[in-house]
Structure formats: C-alpha cells, structure tokens
Amino acid sequence: MSATTEPNVGSFTLGGPPTAEPARPIEVPEHDEWSLPNGFAWVFPGEGNRSGLVRPVIMADGFNLGRSELDWLYQGLEGGSFPFISELRRRGRDVILLGFEERSASILENAQAAEAAIMRAIAEQMGDTRLVVGGFSMGGIVTRYALAKLETQRMDHRTALYFSYDSPHRGASIPVGVQAFSHFIPFPNDFAKQMNSPAARQMLWRHYDKDTDKIGIAPERSEFLAALDRVGSWPQIPMKIAVANGRADGVGLPDVKPGEAALRIDRIYPGTTFYTQAQGDDVTAAYLNRRFPKAEKTITTSGFPELDGAPGGTLHTYKILADTMEKLGGKADLRHEDVCFVPSVSAVAIRDIEKHDDLYANIDGLSPEESELDDFYCSPTTTAHTAITEELCTWLVDRLPD
C-alpha cells in the first residue's frame, strides 16, 4: 500500500444474482447469435422447433457495468432453484437472451437493441404465435420503452405479452452514502463509473451528484421519464405482467432498523461508517474518511423514507463493500449485509416510493386496479433482486399465451 494514498477499493460493481458469477458452472448449449444495434442476442430453440423460431420469448439482461455476459446470465437463469430457460424450452418456447454492448448506457440507446431483436424475431418466425417480450431489472424498463416506442411509430411488434422481473418502474434505491463513497475513492474506479452511468442516473430514485455534492433527481431521470411519457409510458397492445422479489404484505427487512450503523470500516478509510436510511431532516447517511489524501465528509439526507428496510428485492450492497475492504487489508464491522434495492411497490408499479406509507404499503390490501400493470405477483418471502425462484417463474410461465 502506498504511504500517500488509500487503496483503490472501487474494483467491484453491484448486480443481481442472474448477472453475478455463477456458483457452479452450467454448460451453455449450442445457440445462434444475432448482432444488433447496441447489443446482441443468443437464440435457443424450443424442444421440437427445428425449422426456425416458432414461439419466441425475448428476455433482456439487466443493469451492470460493461458488455452483457450472457453465459453468466444463462447460468444464473438455470442454476437457481428453478431451471427457467429449460422449462421454457420444454414447453416449446424459443428463448432469445438479449444482451447489450454496454449495460450502463442510456436506456433509450439500449432500447434500440430490443427493437431490433423484436423485428428480427418477427422476420424469422414460422407460424403466427405472438411474441413474449420482457426482461430482468433494467431489461424490463428497456423492453417497456421499446414496445411503447414501436407502437407510437405504428410498427406491429406482434407481442401478446410484456413481462418484467423485479424492474424498477417507480425507481430503484442505492444508499446515497454508498454512491458518495464511490466518488470519495481517490482513483478512477469501476464502482464510481457504474454509479454515475447514464442508466444509473435514469433508474435511481435519488442520485448523488459528484460535482455538486447534492442529492436529488438526476436530470437524466427526468429526461427519461419525459421520453417514456412521449411514447405513452407503457405499451398498450400486449398484456402487461410483472413479478417482484419483495413481499406484498408490507413486510420488508425487519432487522434493518432505520438510523443504525450498517457497516463501519477501519485500517483503511478508518472510521468510515454507513447508516441505514432514516426519516427526518439532516439525517446522517454516511461518514466518509480517508487518510491519504486526507479528507472527510458527512453525507446527509432530508425527507427520505426508510428505504433500506423496505419491502422489495434486495442487494448484497454492504456485504460486497465489506468483502472488498477486507481483501485490501481493511477491517469491516458488518451489521447489515442486504438492503432493499427495488421496492415491491416499484416493481409492480402500484405506488411511488417518496412517501413512507406508500413505500411500505400492504399491496395485498390495495385494489389491483391501482397498478399500471394488468397482473402481478410478489414473492411470498423477501428474496434477492432478480433471484430466480420457482414461485415467481412458475407464475410467469403459466401466463404465457398459447
């Protein structure tokens, strides 16, 4: 370690289970590959479909940094508690995994890959079965926009069903103290690049601006929501369904109490502490400290709900950060490994997340008509963001059109 600087701890990025490195290798079967604008796709024919696409299901990758790693995505979709791709193919569905050249690029740019994949699937399809189009996390937002845009252009996307899998329709949350820390590291780093990327600025409910030290709605998010409004916000032709990795009964992470220390770091960045989000004004979200070059900073919020313990799909945010610190010689006092990333009310588009009562709403007690979706299903237990579970996948597969 240099005597004049802290180590570069920003070599990690945050991502959900399907895009994480698989725990065990699963062989990816032979497949065709499509080259698309700003992306590419792997095509796996359904059982018995040997003469071309018959019943296509397009599934878009989610948010991270860099080019989509569809081998990891495939293994994530197959290696959990439910072999999602195998089950689709067993039912005669042709699976098209849609990847992006840069997952952190603007949602509007990556939507071009989704539009091209839809049109190519139509062109190569045998028969008249209508498409299923959707995605995981950001992929569900990309395909939502793509389908809606095609409709405004009066192009027939021949899609019967749109689905999203724990997608942040009303925004996602990464603790602002963690966002600020990515820029506090005195080196250019991947984590800061991910946090400041166009897609992050479009999806995050609140964003930390490294240039102004202000926390608010990123201009890119406002611009994206305006672009979504210009295409009608949602596709109108297909049935729209969604699943959430969070619960529907208003119960989130009861052990994650507001205002508690979630992670404290020593030896490197000594005393740096991240706190779980609490309500109120001038609430301390994080204290950041480094020795070389010497600096300290306190990150505060005002008017935030208790986001970290809310019902929703979770990320191993603090565990990933703690593990990275320990690998580089730091000491981590980790109290809360996971926090909410995509609130349940956001994933099923039924309430906004600005107000505490809406964030913790008992979705089961709300009228389904409050949702912008035609149907949705929430996990019976809190699960990791985009985790592939039998309950969620079976619910989705059983609703695919004939």
LUMTIVEX-688286 format. One record per residue (C-alpha): x, y, z. Coordinates in steps of 0.1 Angstrom, whole numbers, padded with zeros to 4 digits, always signed. Each point is the difference from the previous one (the first is absolute). Layout:
XYZ/...
% end
This chain:
+0000+0000+0000/+0013+0035-0009/+0008+0023+0029/-0017+0028-0018/-0033-0014-0010/-0028-0024+0011/-0003-0032-0021/-0024+0000-0030/-0030-0019+0014/-0022+0009-0029/+0007-0031-0022/-0035-0015+0008/-0034+0007-0014/-0035-0007+0012/-0023-0026-0018/-0028-0024+0006/+0005-0038+0002/-0006-0009-0037/+0028+0022-0011/+0024-0010+0028/+0027-0025-0004/-0016-0034+0002/+0006-0022+0030/+0004-0031-0021/+0006-0002-0038/-0030-0010-0022/+0007-0009-0036/-0015+0024-0024/-0016-0019-0029/+0006+0008-0037/-0017+0031-0011/-0002+0025-0028/+0012+0036+0005/-0015+0031-0014/+0019+0033-0004/-0022+0029+0009/+0003+0038+0003/+0016+0006+0034/-0004-0036+0009/-0002-0037-0009/-0021-0030+0007/+0004-0038+0006/-0028-0021-0015/-0010-0034+0016/-0027-0019-0019/-0028-0016+0019/-0003-0038+0001/-0013-0012-0034/+0006+0033-0018/+0026-0009-0026/-0011+0021-0030/+0002+0035+0015/-0015+0021+0027/-0035-0012+0009/-0010+0015+0034/+0026+0026+0009/+0006+0014+0035/+0024+0030+0001/+0016+0006+0034/+0023+0030+0005/+0030+0002+0023/+0001+0024+0030/+0022+0028+0013/+0037-0003+0006/+0032+0014-0014/+0015-0011-0033/-0012-0024-0027/-0027-0026+0008/+0015-0033+0010/-0027-0023-0013/+0018-0031+0012/-0004+0012+0035/-0036+0011-0006/-0008-0034-0014/+0016-0018+0030/-0018+0024+0024/-0033-0008-0016/+0007-0038+0001/+0020-0005+0032/-0024+0013+0026/-0030-0018+0016/-0018-0002-0034/+0015-0007-0035/-0018+0028-0017/+0014-0003-0035/-0003-0038-0001/-0037+0002+0011/-0008+0026-0027/+0017-0022-0026/-0017-0031+0013/-0033+0017-0007/+0010+0008-0036/+0011+0035+0006/+0029+0015-0020/+0022+0019+0025/+0017+0032-0012/+0024+0014+0026/+0006+0037-0009/+0033+0016+0011/+0014+0035-0003/+0034+0012-0011/+0000+0023+0030/-0025-0008+0027/+0005+0033+0018/-0008+0020-0032/-0032+0020-0004/-0032-0020+0001/-0010+0018-0032/+0031-0012-0017/-0004-0036+0011/-0036+0001-0010/+0013+0000-0036/+0014-0035+0006/-0034-0011+0013/-0019+0015-0030/+0024-0018-0024/-0004-0033+0018/-0037+0002-0001/-0001+0008-0037/+0026-0028-0008/-0020-0025+0019/-0031+0009-0020/+0019-0003-0032/+0014-0034+0008/-0031-0015+0017/-0019-0029-0015/-0037+0001+0008/-0021+0027+0016/+0005-0004+0037/+0004+0035+0015/+0032+0009+0019/+0008+0002+0037/+0023+0029+0008/+0014+0011+0033/+0031+0001+0022/+0017-0001+0034/+0005+0032+0020/+0010+0027-0025/-0007-0024-0028/-0037+0003+0009/+0002+0038-0004/+0019-0002-0033/-0026-0023-0015/-0029+0020+0014/+0013+0031-0018/+0009-0019-0032/-0035-0015-0003/-0017+0034+0007/+0022+0017-0025/-0008-0025-0027/-0037+0006+0006/+0004+0038-0004/+0018-0007-0033/-0029-0022-0011/+0023-0030-0003/-0016-0033+0007/+0021-0016+0028/-0023-0031-0001/+0004-0003+0038/-0027-0016+0021/+0017+0002+0034/+0024+0024+0016/+0016-0010+0033/+0024+0015+0025/+0020-0018+0027/+0007+0023+0030/+0003+0030-0023/+0001+0035+0017/-0031+0015-0017/-0002+0027+0027/+0038+0001+0007/+0027-0019+0018/+0021+0008+0031/+0037-0002+0007/+0009+0017+0033/+0012+0035-0008/+0029-0004+0024/+0012-0030-0020/-0004+0020-0032/+0021+0029+0015/+0027-0024+0012/+0005-0013-0036/+0012+0036-0008/+0019+0004+0033/+0025-0027-0011/+0029+0021-0013/+0004-0019-0033/-0022-0005-0031/-0018-0033+0007/-0027-0023-0014/-0024+0005+0029/+0000+0038-0005/-0004-0005-0037/-0030-0023+0006/-0016+0024+0025/+0004+0030-0023/-0010-0018-0032/-0030+0011-0022/-0021-0031+0010/+0006+0005+0037/-0009+0037-0002/-0032-0010-0019/-0011-0028+0024/+0010+0012+0035/-0027+0017+0020/+0026+0024+0014/+0035+0005-0012/+0031+0015+0015/+0017+0025-0023/+0038-0002+0004/+0005+0035-0014/-0025+0019+0022/-0002-0024+0030/-0037+0004-0003/-0026-0028+0003/-0030+0001-0022/-0018-0012-0031/+0027-0002-0027/-0008+0020-0032/+0004-0032-0020/-0028-0015+0020/-0023+0029-0007/+0009-0001-0037/-0006-0038-0001/-0034+0002+0017/-0010+0028-0025/+0011-0023-0029/-0020-0028+0015/-0031+0023+0002/+0005+0009-0037/-0005-0036-0010/-0031-0005+0022/+0020-0012+0031/-0010-0036-0007/-0007-0022-0030/-0037-0002-0004/-0005-0031-0022/+0016-0029+0020/-0012-0012+0034/+0024+0014+0026/+0011-0021+0029/+0028+0002+0026/+0015-0019+0029/+0018+0015+0031/+0027-0016+0021/-0014+0019+0030/-0031-0008+0021/-0035+0014-0005/-0011+0001+0037/+0020+0032+0009/+0027-0020+0018/+0035+0007-0011/+0032-0006+0019/-0010+0003+0037/+0036-0003+0012/+0010+0031-0019/-0010+0027+0024/+0003+0036-0012/+0030+0020+0011/+0021-0029+0010/+0036-0006-0011/-0001-0024-0029/+0038-0001-0006/+0030+0015+0017/+0035-0002-0016/+0034+0003+0018/+0037-0002-0009/-0007+0013-0035/-0025+0029-0003/+0000-0001+0038/-0033+0008+0018/-0020+0001-0033/-0035-0010+0010/-0032-0006-0019/-0034+0003+0017/-0033-0014-0010/-0023+0026-0014/-0023+0017+0025/-0028+0026-0003/+0005+0037+0009/+0021+0029-0009/+0038+0002+0000/+0002-0037+0007/+0036-0014-0002/+0001-0027-0027/+0038-0005+0001/+0032+0014+0014/+0029-0004-0024/+0037+0003+0010/+0033-0007-0017/+0036+0006+0010/+0017+0006-0033/-0007+0025-0014/-0016+0011+0033/-0038+0007-0003/-0032-0006+0018/-0036+0005-0009/-0034-0005+0016/-0029-0009-0023/-0034+0011+0012/-0036-0004-0013/-0033+0018+0005/-0035-0012-0006/+0010-0036-0009/-0021-0030+0010/+0015-0030+0017/+0012-0016-0033/+0026-0025+0012/-0024-0022+0019/-0030+0004-0023/-0018-0030-0017/+0018-0008-0032/+0027-0019-0018/+0033+0003+0018/+0036+0006-0010/+0031-0012+0020/+0011+0036+0000/+0018+0002+0032/+0014-0036-0001/+0015+0007-0034/+0016+0032+0013/+0012-0017+0033/+0015-0030-0019/+0019+0024-0023/+0014+0019+0029/+0012-0031+0018/+0017-0013-0031/+0021+0032-0001/+0010-0001+0037/-0029+0019+0016/-0021-0011+0029/-0038-0001-0004/-0026+0001+0027/-0029-0012-0021/-0035+0002+0017/-0023-0002-0031/+0011-0019-0031/-0031+0007-0021/-0023+0031-0005/-0029+0006-0023/+0008+0008-0036/-0033-0002-0019/-0030+0007+0023/-0029-0023-0006/-0023+0029-0008/+0024+0011-0027/+0003-0035-0015/-0037-0003-0004/-0006+0036-0009/-0027+0006+0027/+0014+0028+0021/+0029+0026-0001/+0027-0003+0026/+0004+0036+0012/-0024-0005+0030/+0007-0024+0027/-0036-0013+0002/+0000-0007-0038/+0034-0017+0002/-0013-0023+0027/-0035-0005-0014/-0017-0033+0005/-0004-0008-0037/-0023-0029+0008/-0024+0025+0014/+0000+0024-0030/-0023-0002-0030/+0020-0017-0028/-0014+0028-0022/+0024+0024+0016/+0028-0017-0018/+0010+0010-0035/+0003-0037-0008/-0027-0024-0010/+0012-0027+0025/+0029-0004+0024/+0014-0024+0027/+0022+0007+0029/+0023-0025+0017/-0014-0016+0031/+0034+0006+0017/+0026+0028-0004/+0025-0012-0026/+0030+0015-0018/-0006+0024-0029/-0007-0021-0031/+0006-0032+0018/-0015-0029-0020/-0025-0018+0022/-0025-0028-0008/-0030+0021+0012/+0007+0030-0022/+0011-0019-0031/-0029-0025+0002/-0024+0029+0003/+0015+0017-0031/+0002-0032-0021/-0036-0009+0007/-0011+0034-0014/+0017-0003-0034/-0025+0001-0028/-0006-0030-0022/
% end
